């Protein structure tokens, strides 16, 4: 009684449920020993039930406890003492009464092993007391036989107990072997038939629940009850709230039914493509009712992944009916709060997948198309920030990959034998080349001097040509407006720079003639290269002018088209407002004529730009011909 009063002093869902189970076990005994105390406990249960501050499921547990008390604890299967434990007579029993607030001696010395010098004597005394309590008195044998007779009796008792245990084991083994296994599942079929007939013959869900509780569902058969409720609901033409309330009642009564409905939700979603549209709607409405009343946890939604690849037409219809029923029961605001629960966001990651921008856009469009766009407000904000989040994620992955690559060991560097061998070979070649005659060295020196002078002259002419080209480009940019306005007379490219005078020929017969011929060849090659560079510069300048004129003409044409498009839109807007009156129509007509004139001006500008471009191309051809000449 003290334990029950302590658990019901400050009632909670767990303490009240534990107290109910405890009363079922000891209620029969308390009814015999302390009926007034048991009555006060039940009054406390009634007060907790009337307050209504605990969960619905616990309230149903309390109602079940009152039903057990009304029917009788022993008739309900909760007897005071089991027959196999009733071994001692009531007058021989010694009861130790203790209280929760009493001070007790823990006798910690009993936990320490100590050698008992009078062990044999104490064992004999214990056996005598046990025989007296259990009704197996053999005082005559103990008094006449002495110690050896007592030991023999103990051995005989042990042998007899072992024989009895072996006989019981053999009997149990034979019963297991003789047990008939029903492979036709006749009992299961009969149970389903009984559940179906009970549901169909009930007027309301309370009557159906009361009758189904009396059937006597064995542990492990809850799945049959859940399956039959779902099947009966799916067979109806339209959804009936009767099945939702019945399923809700069973989920509140026993947690096992809640787990079975959770399992069935996942199974139904996996095979939802096998159901017809009518059955699909009824099943979705049933589970929506269970979710709205918290009969099953919202963690079942983690099996849904709303993407284009992971859903079918049937699953999308199921999700549509499910959330529409939830919104009609809870309201869009409360449903949005549940879906944006900060404590369990992993339950709803599949409903609004955030792994990619395409999947999130598909989920937002889906809920908007079914009329639940209010659920996607936070997801739309996340969708706007999705590119930045993905970029940060890719940057973090790249940094991690670079760090991992840096931590990997690098391969050993190659030996320096190749470099040493190459250096030695180069030294040998240089030494061999240095050992030449005087005449060849003098001729090579003269050739190198002539080539160096020609290369220096080419570099000087190249720098001078670049400076002239920059000056000519700046002048062309200044005269660009006049050339586009007049439509012709483009300035020719600057003439090529004259080559510098050749170096004085070295004195000598054959060497002087050879140097003269080499210098002429070098000057001719330099002149040809300068001519090619001058032609290329002319073509580049002409191409830039052509591109600038083309860009101006395209911009002018685009401005004309934009003006014409705006005029067309304004004319369409004015045509829709023609019912405003004759004055408005006249004003709109004048505006249309003005805009048409503006469009024609824009098109004329575009044609004028095209003519300028064609004339510019002709000028470019003339420039290229001049450069070739």
C-alpha positions in Angstrom: 0.0 0.0 0.0 2.8 2.4 0.8 4.4 1.7 -2.6 1.0 2.4 -4.4 0.5 5.6 -2.4 4.0 6.8 -3.3 3.5 6.2 -7.0 0.1 7.9 -7.0 1.1 10.9 -4.9 2.4 12.8 -7.9 0.9 10.9 -10.9 2.6 10.7 -14.2 2.0 8.5 -17.2 4.7 6.0 -16.2 4.0 5.9 -12.5 0.2 5.5 -13.0 0.7 2.7 -15.6 3.2 0.9 -13.3 0.8 1.2 -10.4 -2.0 -0.3 -12.5 0.1 -3.3 -13.3 1.2 -3.6 -9.7 -2.4 -3.6 -8.4 -3.3 -6.3 -10.9 -0.7 -8.6 -9.4 -1.4 -7.9 -5.7 -5.0 -6.8 -5.9 -6.4 -10.3 -5.0 -4.2 -10.5 -1.9 -5.0 -6.9 -0.8 -8.7 -7.5 -1.2 -8.4 -10.3 1.4 -6.0 -8.6 3.8 -6.7 -4.9 3.5 -9.9 -4.2 1.6 -10.1 -0.6 2.9 -6.6 0.2 1.7 -7.4 -1.2 -1.7 -10.6 0.9 -1.8 -8.6 4.0 -1.1 -6.1 3.2 -3.9 -9.0 2.8 -6.4 -10.4 6.1 -5.2 -7.1 7.7 -6.0 -7.2 6.1 -9.4 -10.7 7.5 -10.0 -9.5 11.0 -9.0 -6.6 10.8 -11.4 -9.0 9.7 -14.1 -11.4 12.6 -13.5 -8.6 15.2 -13.5 -7.7 14.2 -17.1 -4.1 15.5 -16.9 -2.5 12.3 -18.1 -2.4 10.7 -21.6 -5.4 9.1 -23.2 -3.6 5.7 -23.3 -3.0 5.7 -19.6 -6.7 6.6 -19.0 -7.7 3.6 -20.9 -5.3 1.5 -18.8 -7.1 2.8 -15.6 -10.5 1.9 -17.1 -9.2 -1.6 -17.8 -8.1 -1.9 -14.2 -11.6 -1.0 -13.0 -13.0 -3.6 -15.4 -10.7 -6.2 -13.9 -11.8 -5.3 -10.3 -15.4 -5.5 -11.3 -15.0 -8.9 -12.9 -12.8 -10.2 -10.1 -9.1 -10.5 -9.9 -9.0 -14.3 -9.8 -11.6 -14.7 -12.6 -9.5 -12.3 -14.7 -6.4 -14.5 -14.2 -4.7 -12.5 -11.5 -4.7 -14.9 -8.5 -3.1 -14.0 -5.2 -0.7 -17.0 -5.0 0.1 -19.4 -7.7 -0.6 -23.1 -6.8 3.0 -24.1 -7.5 4.2 -21.5 -5.0 1.6 -22.3 -2.3 3.9 -24.7 -0.3 3.5 -23.4 3.3 0.3 -23.4 5.3 -1.0 -20.1 6.5 -0.5 -20.9 10.2 3.1 -21.9 9.6 4.0 -18.8 7.6 6.1 -16.1 9.2 5.4 -12.7 7.8 8.0 -9.9 8.1 6.3 -6.5 7.9 8.5 -3.5 7.0 7.8 0.1 6.0 9.4 2.4 3.5 10.4 4.9 6.2 11.6 2.3 8.7 15.3 2.0 9.5 16.7 -1.4 8.8 19.9 -3.2 9.6 21.5 -4.1 6.3 23.7 -6.8 8.0 26.6 -6.2 5.7 28.5 -8.9 7.6 26.5 -11.5 5.7 28.3 -10.5 2.5 31.6 -11.7 4.0 32.4 -15.4 4.0 33.3 -16.8 7.4 34.2 -20.3 8.4 31.5 -21.9 10.6 33.1 -24.3 13.1 29.7 -25.8 13.9 28.6 -26.2 10.3 27.3 -29.8 10.5 25.2 -29.0 13.6 23.7 -26.0 12.0 22.9 -27.9 8.9 21.0 -30.5 10.9 19.0 -27.9 12.6 18.1 -26.3 9.3 17.0 -29.6 7.9 14.8 -30.2 10.9 13.2 -26.8 10.6 12.6 -27.3 6.9 11.0 -30.7 7.4 8.8 -29.3 10.1 7.6 -26.4 7.9 7.1 -28.5 4.8 5.4 -31.4 6.7 8.1 -34.0 6.1 8.8 -34.9 9.8 11.0 -37.9 10.3 11.8 -37.4 14.0 12.0 -41.1 14.7 14.6 -41.7 12.0 16.7 -38.9 13.2 16.5 -39.9 16.9 17.1 -43.6 16.3 19.5 -43.5 13.3 21.9 -40.8 14.4 24.0 -38.9 12.0 24.6 -41.7 9.4 20.9 -42.4 9.1 20.2 -38.7 8.5 22.7 -38.6 5.7 21.3 -41.7 4.1 17.8 -40.2 4.2 19.1 -37.0 2.6 20.7 -39.0 -0.2 17.4 -40.9 -0.7 15.4 -37.7 -0.9 17.8 -36.3 -3.4 17.6 -39.4 -5.6 13.8 -39.3 -5.4 13.7 -35.6 -6.4 16.0 -36.3 -9.4 13.8 -39.2 -10.5 10.7 -37.0 -10.3 12.4 -34.3 -12.4 13.5 -36.8 -15.0 10.0 -38.2 -15.2 8.5 -34.7 -15.6 11.0 -33.9 -18.4 10.1 -37.1 -20.2 6.4 -36.3 -19.9 7.0 -32.8 -21.3 9.0 -34.2 -24.1 6.3 -36.7 -25.1 3.7 -33.9 -25.0 5.8 -31.8 -27.3 6.2 -34.6 -29.7 2.5 -35.4 -29.7 1.6 -31.7 -30.3 -0.2 -31.3 -33.7 1.1 -28.6 -36.0 -1.8 -27.0 -38.0 -0.2 -26.1 -41.4 -3.6 -25.1 -42.9 -3.8 -22.0 -40.5 -7.4 -22.9 -39.7 -7.2 -21.1 -36.4 -5.8 -17.9 -38.1 -8.6 -17.9 -40.7 -11.2 -18.3 -38.0 -9.7 -15.5 -36.0 -9.8 -13.2 -39.0 -13.4 -14.2 -39.7 -14.4 -13.4 -36.2 -12.7 -10.0 -36.3 -14.4 -9.1 -39.6 -17.9 -10.1 -38.4 -17.4 -8.3 -35.1 -16.4 -5.1 -36.9 -19.2 -5.3 -39.4 -21.9 -6.0 -36.8 -21.0 -3.1 -34.5 -23.0 0.1 -34.4 -20.1 2.4 -33.3 -16.4 2.2 -32.7 -16.8 1.8 -28.9 -19.0 -1.3 -29.2 -16.6 -2.7 -31.8 -13.6 -2.1 -29.5 -15.4 -3.7 -26.5 -16.3 -6.8 -28.5 -12.9 -7.2 -30.0 -11.2 -6.9 -26.6 -13.3 -9.9 -25.4 -12.1 -12.1 -28.3 -8.9 -12.8 -26.4 -6.2 -11.8 -28.8 -3.0 -13.7 -27.8 0.4 -11.9 -27.7 1.8 -11.9 -31.2 -1.6 -11.8 -32.9 -2.0 -8.0 -32.8 -0.9 -7.8 -36.4 -4.0 -9.8 -37.5 -6.2 -7.2 -35.7 -4.4 -4.3 -37.3 -4.4 -5.9 -40.8 -8.2 -6.6 -40.6 -9.0 -3.0 -39.6 -7.0 -1.6 -42.6 -8.5 -4.1 -45.0 -12.1 -3.4 -43.8 -11.4 0.4 -44.2 -10.0 0.0 -47.7 -13.0 -2.0 -48.9 -15.5 0.9 -48.1 -16.7 3.1 -50.9 -15.8 6.2 -49.0 -13.7 6.7 -45.9 -15.6 6.2 -42.6 -14.3 7.9 -39.4 -15.4 4.7 -37.6 -12.2 2.9 -38.6 -10.0 5.8 -37.6 -11.5 6.0 -34.1 -11.3 2.2 -33.7 -7.7 2.1 -34.6 -7.0 5.1 -32.4 -8.6 3.3 -29.4 -6.5 0.2 -29.8 -3.3 2.3 -30.1 -4.2 4.0 -26.9 -4.9 0.7 -25.1 -1.7 -1.1 -25.9 1.6 0.0 -27.2 1.9 -3.3 -29.2 -1.0 -2.1 -31.5 0.8 1.2 -32.1 3.9 -0.6 -33.2 1.9 -2.8 -35.5 0.2 0.2 -37.1 3.6 1.8 -37.5 4.9 -1.3 -39.3 1.8 -1.5 -41.5 2.2 2.1 -42.6 5.7 1.4 -43.9 4.5 -1.8 -45.6 1.5 -0.1 -47.2 3.6 2.7 -48.6 6.0 0.1 -50.1 3.2 -1.7 -52.0 1.0 1.3 -52.5 1.2 0.9 -56.3 -0.9 -2.3 -56.0 -4.0 -0.5 -54.6 -6.7 1.2 -56.6 -7.4 4.9 -56.2 -10.4 4.4 -53.9 -8.6 2.0 -51.6 -5.6 4.3 -51.7 -7.7 7.3 -50.6 -9.3 5.3 -47.7 -5.9 4.0 -46.4 -4.3 7.5 -46.6 -7.3 9.0 -44.7 -7.0 6.3 -42.0 -3.3 6.9 -41.3 -3.8 10.7 -41.5 -6.3 10.3 -38.6 -3.9 8.3 -36.6 -1.1 10.9 -37.2 -3.3 13.8 -36.4 -4.4 12.2 -33.0 -0.8 11.1 -32.2 -1.9 7.5 -32.1 1.2 6.6 -34.0 4.4 8.5 -34.0 5.3 10.9 -36.8 8.6 9.1 -37.2 6.7 6.9 -39.8 7.2 9.7 -42.3 10.9 9.0 -42.6 10.0 6.2 -45.1 8.7 8.8 -47.5 11.2 10.4 -50.0 9.5 12.9 -52.1 11.6 13.1 -55.3 10.9 12.5 -58.9 13.0 9.3 -59.0 11.8 7.7 -55.7 8.0 8.2 -56.2 5.4 6.8 -58.5 2.0 8.2 -59.5 0.4 6.0 -56.8 2.7 7.1 -54.1 2.3 10.7 -55.0 -1.5 10.3 -54.8 -1.1 8.7 -51.4 1.0 11.5 -50.1 -1.4 14.1 -51.6 -4.5 12.6 -49.8 -2.4 12.0 -46.6 -1.3 15.7 -46.2 -4.6 17.1 -47.4 -6.4 15.1 -44.7 -3.8 16.2 -42.1 -4.3 19.9 -43.1 -8.1 19.6 -42.9 -7.8 18.1 -39.4 -4.9 20.1 -37.9 -4.9 23.2 -40.0 -2.0 24.4 -42.3 -0.4 26.4 -39.5 -0.2 23.6 -37.0 0.8 21.1 -39.7 3.7 23.4 -40.7 4.8 23.6 -37.1 4.9 19.8 -36.9 6.8 19.4 -40.2 9.4 22.1 -39.0 9.9 20.5 -35.6 13.4 21.5 -34.6 13.8 18.5 -32.2 13.2 15.7 -34.8 14.1 17.1 -38.2 15.3 13.7 -39.4 11.7 12.5 -39.5 10.8 14.9 -42.3 14.1 15.0 -44.4 12.4 12.8 -47.0 9.3 15.0 -47.3 11.5 18.0 -48.1 14.8 16.5 -49.4 17.7 19.0 -49.0 20.4 17.0 -50.7 20.1 18.8 -54.1 18.3 21.9 -55.5 16.3 19.8 -58.0 14.8 17.5 -55.4 13.9 20.5 -53.1 12.3 22.3 -56.1 10.3 19.2 -56.9 8.9 18.9 -53.4 8.0 22.6 -53.3 6.2 22.4 -56.6 4.4 19.3 -55.5 2.9 20.8 -52.3 2.1 24.0 -54.2 0.2 22.0 -56.8 -2.0 20.2 -54.2 -2.9 23.5 -52.5 -0.5 23.3 -49.5 1.9 26.0 -50.6 1.9 27.4 -47.0 4.0 24.4 -45.9 6.9 25.5 -48.2 7.7 28.9 -46.9 10.9 27.9 -45.1 11.8 25.6 -47.9 11.6 28.5 -50.4 14.0 30.5 -48.2 16.3 27.5 -48.1 16.0 27.1 -51.9 17.3 30.6 -52.4 20.3 29.9 -50.3 20.9 26.5 -51.8 23.6 27.5 -54.4 25.7 29.1 -51.6 25.3 26.1 -49.4 26.3 23.7 -52.2 29.2 25.9 -53.1 30.4 25.9 -49.5 30.0 22.1 -49.4 32.0 21.6 -52.6 34.7 24.0 -51.3 34.9 22.0 -48.0 35.1 18.7 -50.0 37.8 20.1 -52.2 39.8 21.4 -49.2 39.5 18.0 -47.5 40.6 16.3 -50.7 43.6 18.6 -51.0 44.5 18.1 -47.4 44.3 14.3 -47.9 46.5 14.6 -51.0 49.0 16.6 -49.1 49.1 14.1 -46.3 49.9 11.2 -48.7 53.7 10.4 -49.0 55.4 11.7 -52.1 57.5 9.3 -54.3 61.3 9.4 -53.8 63.2 11.7 -56.2 65.3 10.2 -59.0 69.1 9.8 -58.6 71.5 12.4 -59.9 73.4 10.0 -62.1 71.6 11.2 -65.3 72.4 14.8 -64.6 76.0 14.1 -63.9 76.3 12.0 -67.1 74.7 14.7 -69.1 77.0 17.4 -67.7 80.1 15.2 -68.5 78.9 14.7 -72.1 78.4 18.4 -72.5 81.9 19.1 -71.3 83.3 16.6 -73.8 81.4 18.2 -76.6 82.5 21.7 -75.7 86.1 20.6 -75.5 85.9 18.9 -78.9 84.3 21.9 -80.5 86.9 24.3 -79.1 89.7 22.4 -80.9 89.3 23.8 -84.4 91.6 25.7 -86.8 92.2 29.4 -87.0 90.6 30.0 -90.4 87.2 28.4 -89.4 87.1 30.4 -86.2 87.7 33.7 -88.1 84.9 32.8 -90.6 82.4 31.8 -87.9 83.2 35.0 -86.0 82.4 37.1 -89.1 79.2 35.2 -89.7 78.1 35.6 -86.1 78.8 39.4 -86.2 76.7 39.8 -89.4 73.8 37.8 -88.0 73.9 39.7 -84.7 73.8 43.0 -86.5 70.9 41.9 -88.7 68.9 40.7 -85.6 69.6 44.0 -83.8 68.4 45.9 -86.8 65.2 43.8 -87.0 64.5 44.3 -83.3 64.9 48.1 -83.7 62.6 48.2 -86.7 60.1 46.1 -84.7 60.0 48.6 -81.8 59.7 51.5 -84.1 56.8 49.8 -86.0 55.0 49.2 -82.7 55.3 52.9 -81.7 53.9 54.0 -85.1 51.1 51.5 -84.9 50.0 52.9 -81.4 50.1 56.5 -82.8 48.0 55.5 -85.8 45.5 53.6 -83.6 45.0 56.7 -81.4 44.4 58.9 -84.5 42.0 56.4 -86.0 40.0 56.4 -82.7 39.8 60.2 -82.9 38.6 60.1 -86.5 36.2 57.1 -86.0 33.1 59.3 -85.8 33.9 61.2 -89.0 34.6 58.0 -90.9 31.3 56.4 -89.8 29.4 59.5 -90.6 31.0 59.9 -94.1 30.9 56.2 -94.8 34.4 55.8 -96.4 38.0 57.2 -96.7 39.8 55.1 -94.1 43.4 56.0 -93.4 46.0 53.6 -94.9 48.4 51.7 -92.6 51.7 53.4 -92.1 54.5 52.4 -94.5 57.0 49.9 -93.4 60.2 51.2 -91.8 63.3 51.2 -93.9 66.0 48.7 -92.8 69.1 50.1 -91.2 72.3 50.3 -93.4 74.2 47.1 -93.6 77.5 46.9 -91.7 80.7 47.6 -93.7 82.0 44.5 -95.3 85.1 42.9 -94.0 88.2 43.0 -96.1 89.3 39.9 -97.9 88.6 38.2 -101.2 86.2 35.3 -100.9 85.1 36.3 -97.4 84.0 39.8 -98.5 81.9 38.3 -101.4 80.3 35.8 -99.1 79.5 38.4 -96.5 77.9 40.7 -99.2 75.6 37.9 -100.4 74.7 37.0 -96.8 73.8 40.6 -96.0 71.6 41.0 -99.1 69.8 37.8 -98.2 69.2 38.9 -94.7 68.0 42.3 -95.8 65.6 40.7 -98.3 64.2 38.4 -95.6 63.8 41.3 -93.2 62.0 43.4 -95.9 59.6 40.5 -96.6 58.9 40.0 -92.9 58.2 43.7 -92.5 55.9 43.7 -95.4 54.0 40.8 -93.9 53.8 42.5 -90.5 52.6 45.8 -92.2 49.8 43.8 -94.0 48.8 42.0 -90.8 48.7 45.3 -88.9 46.4 46.8 -91.6 44.2 43.8 -91.5 44.0 44.0 -87.7 43.1 47.7 -87.7 40.5 47.1 -90.4 39.0 44.1 -88.5 38.8 46.2 -85.3 37.0 49.0 -87.2 34.6 46.3 -88.8 33.9 44.9 -85.4 33.2 48.3 -83.9 30.8 49.2 -86.7 29.1 45.8 -86.5 28.6 46.2 -82.7 27.2 49.7 -83.2 24.8 48.5 -85.9 23.7 45.5 -83.7 23.1 47.9 -80.8 21.1 50.2 -83.0 19.1 47.3 -84.4 18.5 45.9 -80.9 17.4 49.3 -79.6 15.0 49.5 -82.6 13.6 46.0 -81.9 13.2 46.7 -78.1 11.4 49.9 -79.0 9.2 48.0 -81.4 8.5 45.3 -78.8 7.6 47.8 -76.1 5.3 49.5 -78.6 3.6 46.2 -79.4 3.0 45.4 -75.7 1.6 48.9 -75.2 -0.7 48.5 -78.2 -1.9 45.2 -76.8 -2.6 46.9 -73.5 -4.4 49.7 -75.2 -6.5 47.2 -77.2 -7.8 45.6 -74.0 -8.8 49.0 -72.7 -10.8 50.0 -75.8 -14.1 49.8 -73.8 -13.0 52.8 -71.8 -14.3 55.2 -74.6 -13.8 56.7 -78.0 -11.5 59.3 -76.7 -9.2 56.7 -75.2 -9.2 54.8 -78.5 -8.2 57.9 -80.5 -5.4 58.7 -78.1 -4.2 55.1 -78.3 -4.3 55.3 -82.1 -2.1 58.5 -82.1 0.3 56.8 -79.7 0.4 53.8 -82.0 1.3 55.9 -85.0 4.0 57.7 -83.0 5.4 54.4 -81.9 5.3 53.0 -85.4 7.2 56.1 -86.6 9.8 55.5 -83.8 10.0 51.8 -84.8 10.6 52.8 -88.5 13.3 55.2 -87.4 14.9 52.4 -85.4 14.7 50.1 -88.4 16.1 52.8 -90.7 19.0 53.3 -88.2 19.6 49.5 -88.4 19.7 49.6 -92.2 22.0 52.6 -92.2 24.3 50.7 -89.8 24.2 47.7 -92.2 25.2 50.0 -95.1 28.0 51.4 -93.1 29.2 47.9 -92.3 29.1 46.9 -96.0 31.1 50.1 -97.0 33.5 49.3 -94.2 34.1 45.8 -95.5 34.7 47.3 -99.0 37.3 49.6 -97.5 38.9 46.7 -95.7 39.2 44.9 -99.0 40.8 47.9 -100.5 43.3 48.1 -97.6 44.2 44.5 -98.0 44.8 45.0 -101.7 47.0 48.0 -101.0 48.9 46.0 -98.5 49.4 43.2 -101.0 50.7 45.8 -103.6 
